Amino acid sequence: MVNANKTNLIIQGQGYESTIISWNDTSSSTGGTAYSASVTVFAPGFVAYNITFEVPLDN
């Protein structure tokens, strides 16, 4: 989680095919959609480059 006080944060990966953030929680397994995120960003000015945020297909 990136809190709101972390303004103008940039996360840069090594490439969208090689830097992948993936999580396998579901709303059913965590007690709701709000608790199943792999990444949550509340910060203004957040930018991500060369990175994939993946939703596994088996969910």
N, CA, C and O atoms as a CHARMM CRD file, in Angstrom:
* protein
*
  236
    1    1 MET  N      0.83800  -1.16500   0.00000 PROA 1      0.00000
    2    1 MET  CA     0.00000   0.00000   0.00000 PROA 1      0.00000
    3    1 MET  C      0.89100   1.23900   0.00000 PROA 1      0.00000
    4    1 MET  O      1.87600   1.32200   0.73400 PROA 1      0.00000
    5    2 VAL  N      0.51900   2.18700  -0.83600 PROA 2      0.00000
    6    2 VAL  CA     1.20500   3.47400  -0.87600 PROA 2      0.00000
    7    2 VAL  C      0.25600   4.49500  -0.24900 PROA 2      0.00000
    8    2 VAL  O     -0.80400   4.79300  -0.80000 PROA 2      0.00000
    9    3 ASN  N      0.64500   5.01900   0.89400 PROA 3      0.00000
   10    3 ASN  CA    -0.20200   5.96000   1.61800 PROA 3      0.00000
   11    3 ASN  C     -0.25500   7.32700   0.94400 PROA 3      0.00000
   12    3 ASN  O      0.60600   7.66200   0.13100 PROA 3      0.00000
   13    4 ALA  N     -1.26400   8.10400   1.28600 PROA 4      0.00000
   14    4 ALA  CA    -1.50800   9.40600   0.66800 PROA 4      0.00000
   15    4 ALA  C     -0.38900  10.41600   0.92300 PROA 4      0.00000
   16    4 ALA  O     -0.23900  11.36400   0.15300 PROA 4      0.00000
   17    5 ASN  N      0.39100  10.23700   1.97700 PROA 5      0.00000
   18    5 ASN  CA     1.46100  11.18700   2.27400 PROA 5      0.00000
   19    5 ASN  C      2.72500  10.95400   1.43400 PROA 5      0.00000
   20    5 ASN  O      3.68200  11.72000   1.54200 PROA 5      0.00000
   21    6 LYS  N      2.73800   9.92100   0.61500 PROA 6      0.00000
   22    6 LYS  CA     3.88000   9.63000  -0.27100 PROA 6      0.00000
   23    6 LYS  C      3.59800  10.21300  -1.65100 PROA 6      0.00000
   24    6 LYS  O      3.29900   9.47100  -2.58700 PROA 6      0.00000
   25    7 THR  N      3.68600  11.50000  -1.78300 PROA 7      0.00000
   26    7 THR  CA     3.31700  12.17100  -3.02600 PROA 7      0.00000
   27    7 THR  C      4.40600  12.04600  -4.08700 PROA 7      0.00000
   28    7 THR  O      5.59500  11.94500  -3.78300 PROA 7      0.00000
   29    8 ASN  N      3.95900  12.05700  -5.34400 PROA 8      0.00000
   30    8 ASN  CA     4.85400  12.06300  -6.50500 PROA 8      0.00000
   31    8 ASN  C      5.84700  10.90300  -6.51500 PROA 8      0.00000
   32    8 ASN  O      7.02100  11.08500  -6.83500 PROA 8      0.00000
   33    9 LEU  N      5.37300   9.72700  -6.16700 PROA 9      0.00000
   34    9 LEU  CA     6.20500   8.53000  -6.13200 PROA 9      0.00000
   35    9 LEU  C      6.24500   7.88100  -7.50700 PROA 9      0.00000
   36    9 LEU  O      5.21800   7.75200  -8.17300 PROA 9      0.00000
   37   10 ILE  N      7.42800   7.47800  -7.92200 PROA 10     0.00000
   38   10 ILE  CA     7.60100   6.76000  -9.18300 PROA 10     0.00000
   39   10 ILE  C      8.16900   5.38100  -8.87500 PROA 10     0.00000
   40   10 ILE  O      9.16900   5.25700  -8.16800 PROA 10     0.00000
   41   11 ILE  N      7.52400   4.34000  -9.41300 PROA 11     0.00000
   42   11 ILE  CA     8.04700   2.98000  -9.32800 PROA 11     0.00000
   43   11 ILE  C      8.40900   2.55800 -10.73900 PROA 11     0.00000
   44   11 ILE  O      7.58100   2.62800 -11.64700 PROA 11     0.00000
   45   12 GLN  N      9.64800   2.11900 -10.92300 PROA 12     0.00000
   46   12 GLN  CA    10.10600   1.71600 -12.25300 PROA 12     0.00000
   47   12 GLN  C     10.62700   0.29200 -12.21800 PROA 12     0.00000
   48   12 GLN  O     11.47200  -0.06100 -11.39600 PROA 12     0.00000
   49   13 GLY  N     10.09900  -0.52500 -13.13700 PROA 13     0.00000
   50   13 GLY  CA    10.53600  -1.90100 -13.24600 PROA 13     0.00000
   51   13 GLY  C     11.59200  -2.07100 -14.32100 PROA 13     0.00000
   52   13 GLY  O     12.05000  -1.09400 -14.91300 PROA 13     0.00000
   53   14 GLN  N     11.97400  -3.30300 -14.56900 PROA 14     0.00000
   54   14 GLN  CA    12.98300  -3.64500 -15.57300 PROA 14     0.00000
   55   14 GLN  C     12.36200  -3.93800 -16.93700 PROA 14     0.00000
   56   14 GLN  O     13.07100  -4.28700 -17.88000 PROA 14     0.00000
   57   15 GLY  N     11.05100  -3.79700 -17.04100 PROA 15     0.00000
   58   15 GLY  CA    10.32500  -4.08900 -18.27000 PROA 15     0.00000
   59   15 GLY  C      9.02600  -4.78400 -17.94000 PROA 15     0.00000
   60   15 GLY  O      8.96000  -5.57700 -17.00100 PROA 15     0.00000
   61   16 TYR  N      7.98700  -4.48700 -18.71300 PROA 16     0.00000
   62   16 TYR  CA     6.67000  -5.01600 -18.37400 PROA 16     0.00000
   63   16 TYR  C      6.58200  -6.53000 -18.47400 PROA 16     0.00000
   64   16 TYR  O      5.69600  -7.13500 -17.87000 PROA 16     0.00000
   65   17 GLU  N      7.47700  -7.15200 -19.21900 PROA 17     0.00000
   66   17 GLU  CA     7.46800  -8.61500 -19.31700 PROA 17     0.00000
   67   17 GLU  C      8.31300  -9.28500 -18.23400 PROA 17     0.00000
   68   17 GLU  O      8.16000 -10.48200 -17.99200 PROA 17     0.00000
   69   18 SER  N      9.19100  -8.54200 -17.58600 PROA 18     0.00000
   70   18 SER  CA    10.06300  -9.14800 -16.57700 PROA 18     0.00000
   71   18 SER  C      9.79500  -8.65300 -15.15400 PROA 18     0.00000
   72   18 SER  O     10.22000  -9.30100 -14.19700 PROA 18     0.00000
   73   19 THR  N      9.10700  -7.53200 -14.99000 PROA 19     0.00000
   74   19 THR  CA     8.75600  -7.04100 -13.66200 PROA 19     0.00000
   75   19 THR  C      7.24700  -7.13800 -13.51500 PROA 19     0.00000
   76   19 THR  O      6.50300  -6.34100 -14.08700 PROA 19     0.00000
   77   20 ILE  N      6.80200  -8.12400 -12.74100 PROA 20     0.00000
   78   20 ILE  CA     5.37100  -8.40300 -12.61900 PROA 20     0.00000
   79   20 ILE  C      5.00900  -8.51400 -11.14500 PROA 20     0.00000
   80   20 ILE  O      5.60500  -9.29300 -10.40200 PROA 20     0.00000
   81   21 ILE  N      4.02500  -7.72500 -10.73400 PROA 21     0.00000
   82   21 ILE  CA     3.47400  -7.84100  -9.39300 PROA 21     0.00000
   83   21 ILE  C      2.16800  -8.59900  -9.53200 PROA 21     0.00000
   84   21 ILE  O      1.26700  -8.18700 -10.26400 PROA 21     0.00000
   85   22 SER  N      2.07900  -9.71000  -8.82100 PROA 22     0.00000
   86   22 SER  CA     0.90800 -10.57100  -8.92700 PROA 22     0.00000
   87   22 SER  C      0.52000 -11.04700  -7.54400 PROA 22     0.00000
   88   22 SER  O      1.37800 -11.28900  -6.69500 PROA 22     0.00000
   89   23 TRP  N     -0.76700 -11.18000  -7.32400 PROA 23     0.00000
   90   23 TRP  CA    -1.26900 -11.65800  -6.05200 PROA 23     0.00000
   91   23 TRP  C     -2.46300 -12.52400  -6.32900 PROA 23     0.00000
   92   23 TRP  O     -3.15800 -12.31300  -7.32300 PROA 23     0.00000
   93   24 ASN  N     -2.72200 -13.47900  -5.49300 PROA 24     0.00000
   94   24 ASN  CA    -3.75100 -14.45900  -5.79000 PROA 24     0.00000
   95   24 ASN  C     -4.93400 -14.41900  -4.82100 PROA 24     0.00000
   96   24 ASN  O     -5.71600 -15.36900  -4.76500 PROA 24     0.00000
   97   25 ASP  N     -5.07600 -13.33700  -4.06000 PROA 25     0.00000
   98   25 ASP  CA    -6.24100 -13.23000  -3.17700 PROA 25     0.00000
   99   25 ASP  C     -7.47800 -12.88700  -3.99000 PROA 25     0.00000
  100   25 ASP  O     -7.38800 -12.23600  -5.03100 PROA 25     0.00000
  101   26 THR  N     -8.61700 -13.32100  -3.51600 PROA 26     0.00000
  102   26 THR  CA    -9.89400 -12.98900  -4.14000 PROA 26     0.00000
  103   26 THR  C    -10.78600 -12.35300  -3.09800 PROA 26     0.00000
  104   26 THR  O    -10.49600 -12.41400  -1.90300 PROA 26     0.00000
  105   27 SER  N    -11.86500 -11.74800  -3.54000 PROA 27     0.00000
  106   27 SER  CA   -12.79800 -11.16500  -2.57400 PROA 27     0.00000
  107   27 SER  C    -13.37800 -12.24000  -1.66000 PROA 27     0.00000
  108   27 SER  O    -13.66900 -11.97800  -0.49300 PROA 27     0.00000
  109   28 SER  N    -13.54300 -13.43900  -2.18800 PROA 28     0.00000
  110   28 SER  CA   -14.06900 -14.55000  -1.37600 PROA 28     0.00000
  111   28 SER  C    -13.07400 -14.99800  -0.31100 PROA 28     0.00000
  112   28 SER  O    -13.47000 -15.31900   0.81000 PROA 28     0.00000
  113   29 SER  N    -11.79100 -15.02300  -0.64800 PROA 29     0.00000
  114   29 SER  CA   -10.79100 -15.52400   0.29600 PROA 29     0.00000
  115   29 SER  C    -10.36900 -14.49700   1.33800 PROA 29     0.00000
  116   29 SER  O     -9.78800 -14.85800   2.36100 PROA 29     0.00000
  117   30 THR  N    -10.65700 -13.20200   1.08800 PROA 30     0.00000
  118   30 THR  CA   -10.19200 -12.16000   2.00600 PROA 30     0.00000
  119   30 THR  C    -11.29500 -11.43900   2.74900 PROA 30     0.00000
  120   30 THR  O    -11.02100 -10.63100   3.63600 PROA 30     0.00000
  121   31 GLY  N    -12.53500 -11.71800   2.40100 PROA 31     0.00000
  122   31 GLY  CA   -13.63700 -11.05400   3.08100 PROA 31     0.00000
  123   31 GLY  C    -14.12400  -9.79600   2.38500 PROA 31     0.00000
  124   31 GLY  O    -14.85500  -9.00500   2.98100 PROA 31     0.00000
  125   32 GLY  N    -13.73300  -9.60100   1.14200 PROA 32     0.00000
  126   32 GLY  CA   -14.21900  -8.45500   0.37500 PROA 32     0.00000
  127   32 GLY  C    -13.20300  -7.95400  -0.62100 PROA 32     0.00000
  128   32 GLY  O    -12.00000  -8.16100  -0.45900 PROA 32     0.00000
  129   33 THR  N    -13.69000  -7.29800  -1.64600 PROA 33     0.00000
  130   33 THR  CA   -12.81600  -6.78200  -2.71400 PROA 33     0.00000
  131   33 THR  C    -11.78100  -5.80300  -2.18500 PROA 33     0.00000
  132   33 THR  O    -10.63800  -5.80700  -2.64200 PROA 33     0.00000
  133   34 ALA  N    -12.16100  -4.97200  -1.23500 PROA 34     0.00000
  134   34 ALA  CA   -11.24300  -3.96300  -0.68900 PROA 34     0.00000
  135   34 ALA  C    -10.00700  -4.57900  -0.04200 PROA 34     0.00000
  136   34 ALA  O     -8.98400  -3.90800   0.09600 PROA 34     0.00000
  137   35 TYR  N    -10.08700  -5.83600   0.35300 PROA 35     0.00000
  138   35 TYR  CA    -8.97200  -6.50700   1.03100 PROA 35     0.00000
  139   35 TYR  C     -8.17100  -7.42000   0.11300 PROA 35     0.00000
  140   35 TYR  O     -7.23000  -8.06800   0.57000 PROA 35     0.00000
  141   36 SER  N     -8.51700  -7.48900  -1.16100 PROA 36     0.00000
  142   36 SER  CA    -7.88300  -8.44900  -2.05400 PROA 36     0.00000
  143   36 SER  C     -6.86700  -7.83600  -3.01700 PROA 36     0.00000
  144   36 SER  O     -6.32300  -8.54900  -3.86000 PROA 36     0.00000
  145   37 ALA  N     -6.60500  -6.56800  -2.91600 PROA 37     0.00000
  146   37 ALA  CA    -5.70200  -5.89500  -3.85900 PROA 37     0.00000
  147   37 ALA  C     -4.25200  -6.31300  -3.65000 PROA 37     0.00000
  148   37 ALA  O     -3.81500  -6.52000  -2.51800 PROA 37     0.00000
  149   38 SER  N     -3.51100  -6.43800  -4.74200 PROA 38     0.00000
  150   38 SER  CA    -2.07300  -6.67800  -4.63400 PROA 38     0.00000
  151   38 SER  C     -1.33100  -5.36500  -4.42700 PROA 38     0.00000
  152   38 SER  O     -0.28400  -5.33200  -3.78100 PROA 38     0.00000
  153   39 VAL  N     -1.87000  -4.29300  -4.97100 PROA 39     0.00000
  154   39 VAL  CA    -1.28500  -2.95800  -4.81800 PROA 39     0.00000
  155   39 VAL  C     -2.43800  -1.97900  -4.61800 PROA 39     0.00000
  156   39 VAL  O     -3.41500  -1.99000  -5.36700 PROA 39     0.00000
  157   40 THR  N     -2.31000  -1.13700  -3.60000 PROA 40     0.00000
  158   40 THR  CA    -3.28600  -0.08900  -3.36200 PROA 40     0.00000
  159   40 THR  C     -2.53600   1.23300  -3.28800 PROA 40     0.00000
  160   40 THR  O     -1.57200   1.36100  -2.53400 PROA 40     0.00000
  161   41 VAL  N     -2.97500   2.21400  -4.06700 PROA 41     0.00000
  162   41 VAL  CA    -2.30100   3.51200  -4.11200 PROA 41     0.00000
  163   41 VAL  C     -3.29500   4.60100  -3.75000 PROA 41     0.00000
  164   41 VAL  O     -4.31400   4.77200  -4.41900 PROA 41     0.00000
  165   42 PHE  N     -2.99400   5.33600  -2.68900 PROA 42     0.00000
  166   42 PHE  CA    -3.78600   6.49000  -2.28000 PROA 42     0.00000
  167   42 PHE  C     -3.04300   7.79200  -2.56800 PROA 42     0.00000
  168   42 PHE  O     -3.60700   8.87500  -2.40700 PROA 42     0.00000
  169   43 ALA  N     -1.80000   7.69700  -2.98600 PROA 43     0.00000
  170   43 ALA  CA    -0.92900   8.85100  -3.13700 PROA 43     0.00000
  171   43 ALA  C     -1.19300   9.61600  -4.43300 PROA 43     0.00000
  172   43 ALA  O     -1.35300   9.00500  -5.49000 PROA 43     0.00000
  173   44 PRO  N     -1.23900  10.93400  -4.36100 PROA 44     0.00000
  174   44 PRO  CA    -1.35300  11.72600  -5.57500 PROA 44     0.00000
  175   44 PRO  C     -0.01900  11.75800  -6.31600 PROA 44     0.00000
  176   44 PRO  O      1.04400  11.76500  -5.69500 PROA 44     0.00000
  177   45 GLY  N     -0.08200  11.77800  -7.62400 PROA 45     0.00000
  178   45 GLY  CA     1.12900  11.85600  -8.43600 PROA 45     0.00000
  179   45 GLY  C      1.86200  10.53900  -8.58400 PROA 45     0.00000
  180   45 GLY  O      3.03800  10.54400  -8.94700 PROA 45     0.00000
  181   46 PHE  N      1.22400   9.41500  -8.32100 PROA 46     0.00000
  182   46 PHE  CA     1.86300   8.10600  -8.45100 PROA 46     0.00000
  183   46 PHE  C      2.01200   7.74100  -9.92200 PROA 46     0.00000
  184   46 PHE  O      1.07200   7.88200 -10.70500 PROA 46     0.00000
  185   47 VAL  N      3.21300   7.26600 -10.29600 PROA 47     0.00000
  186   47 VAL  CA     3.48300   6.83700 -11.66600 PROA 47     0.00000
  187   47 VAL  C      4.24700   5.52000 -11.60700 PROA 47     0.00000
  188   47 VAL  O      5.15200   5.35200 -10.78900 PROA 47     0.00000
  189   48 ALA  N      3.87300   4.58400 -12.48400 PROA 48     0.00000
  190   48 ALA  CA     4.59300   3.31600 -12.60400 PROA 48     0.00000
  191   48 ALA  C      5.01400   3.14400 -14.05200 PROA 48     0.00000
  192   48 ALA  O      4.20400   3.32100 -14.96100 PROA 48     0.00000
  193   49 TYR  N      6.27500   2.80000 -14.27200 PROA 49     0.00000
  194   49 TYR  CA     6.82000   2.57300 -15.60000 PROA 49     0.00000
  195   49 TYR  C      7.37500   1.15600 -15.70100 PROA 49     0.00000
  196   49 TYR  O      7.92700   0.63000 -14.73500 PROA 49     0.00000
  197   50 ASN  N      7.22900   0.54600 -16.86200 PROA 50     0.00000
  198   50 ASN  CA     7.87700  -0.73200 -17.16300 PROA 50     0.00000
  199   50 ASN  C      7.57300  -1.81400 -16.13500 PROA 50     0.00000
  200   50 ASN  O      8.46200  -2.56400 -15.73000 PROA 50     0.00000
  201   51 ILE  N      6.32500  -1.89000 -15.71900 PROA 51     0.00000
  202   51 ILE  CA     5.92900  -2.85900 -14.71600 PROA 51     0.00000
  203   51 ILE  C      4.51200  -3.34700 -15.04100 PROA 51     0.00000
  204   51 ILE  O      3.68500  -2.58000 -15.53400 PROA 51     0.00000
  205   52 THR  N      4.24600  -4.60400 -14.76800 PROA 52     0.00000
  206   52 THR  CA     2.92300  -5.17600 -14.97900 PROA 52     0.00000
  207   52 THR  C      2.28400  -5.44900 -13.63400 PROA 52     0.00000
  208   52 THR  O      2.91100  -6.02500 -12.74500 PROA 52     0.00000
  209   53 PHE  N      1.03400  -5.03600 -13.48300 PROA 53     0.00000
  210   53 PHE  CA     0.21900  -5.38500 -12.33600 PROA 53     0.00000
  211   53 PHE  C     -0.75600  -6.44400 -12.82800 PROA 53     0.00000
  212   53 PHE  O     -1.70200  -6.14400 -13.55700 PROA 53     0.00000
  213   54 GLU  N     -0.51900  -7.66500 -12.42800 PROA 54     0.00000
  214   54 GLU  CA    -1.21600  -8.81300 -13.01100 PROA 54     0.00000
  215   54 GLU  C     -2.37800  -9.28700 -12.13900 PROA 54     0.00000
  216   54 GLU  O     -2.29700  -9.34000 -10.91200 PROA 54     0.00000
  217   55 VAL  N     -3.44700  -9.62300 -12.82800 PROA 55     0.00000
  218   55 VAL  CA    -4.57100 -10.29600 -12.19500 PROA 55     0.00000
  219   55 VAL  C     -4.52900 -11.73500 -12.71600 PROA 55     0.00000
  220   55 VAL  O     -4.77700 -11.96200 -13.90100 PROA 55     0.00000
  221   56 PRO  N     -4.21900 -12.71500 -11.85200 PROA 56     0.00000
  222   56 PRO  CA    -4.16400 -14.09900 -12.32200 PROA 56     0.00000
  223   56 PRO  C     -5.48400 -14.53100 -12.93700 PROA 56     0.00000
  224   56 PRO  O     -6.55100 -14.18600 -12.42800 PROA 56     0.00000
  225   57 LEU  N     -5.42100 -15.27300 -14.01100 PROA 57     0.00000
  226   57 LEU  CA    -6.60700 -15.68000 -14.75300 PROA 57     0.00000
  227   57 LEU  C     -7.45600 -16.71200 -14.03100 PROA 57     0.00000
  228   57 LEU  O     -8.62700 -16.88900 -14.37000 PROA 57     0.00000
  229   58 ASP  N     -6.89800 -17.39000 -13.05500 PROA 58     0.00000
  230   58 ASP  CA    -7.66500 -18.43100 -12.37600 PROA 58     0.00000
  231   58 ASP  C     -8.54400 -17.91200 -11.25900 PROA 58     0.00000
  232   58 ASP  O     -9.14600 -18.71100 -10.54200 PROA 58     0.00000
  233   59 ASN  N     -8.64000 -16.60600 -11.08300 PROA 59     0.00000
  234   59 ASN  CA    -9.49800 -16.03600 -10.02900 PROA 59     0.00000
  235   59 ASN  C    -10.90200 -15.85100 -10.52800 PROA 59     0.00000
  236   59 ASN  O    -11.76500 -15.38500  -9.78500 PROA 59     0.00000
